[in-house]
């Protein structure tokens, strides 16, 4: 039954009903566990067993660089700046026809219909964050690292899963503070784009993925923050064949 409570709570949360249930619980003494106990396990399984759906999507995974250090130095101030940074991120996701699939602490997972939308969102987020963080010292800046991948995902109850999501998260770890790292599939999809430049980072081994991945760092203007630490970076223009 504990497993059932956790999964039903997760389902309710994804549907946006959690706040309503919390109000009911506060006002009437009704507990979520009481509600679950009144529903048969079969009925709950019917609710949870929504059909899995596979689809092609561009996946953006963002995480705040050095968040633990920032929090240790200034917990409340960092939290306020994090909230602002997340609002900036969410605004650009919507502007680029994307959707927030998951939000946990300082990490954001978003999906888009195409790589062009996802990458333009990532670039706009970093440019906006750079402008906003100009108000703070470098050691207080809240900067995202962003990974972008294109591939098949599993869509389940509003969240997305699968290898494409895992790779986006690993690419984020290769990005610098304020930077963007993308997969080979994104680079190939946007080949010929007039306003995007790539820097080949070579094959990289990343956590829990057996084969090395081709990673590319995005150069989105002449004042790029934190270039990748490469001994021999090869600049590849999207205009090049």
Helices and strands as residue ranges (DSSP letters): H 2-15, H 18-28, H 32-37, H 41-48, E 53-64, H 67-73, H 75-95, E 99-104, E 107-112, H 115-133, G 138-140, E 144-156, E 159-161, H 163-174, E 180-183, H 184-189, E 197-204, E 213-219, E 234-237
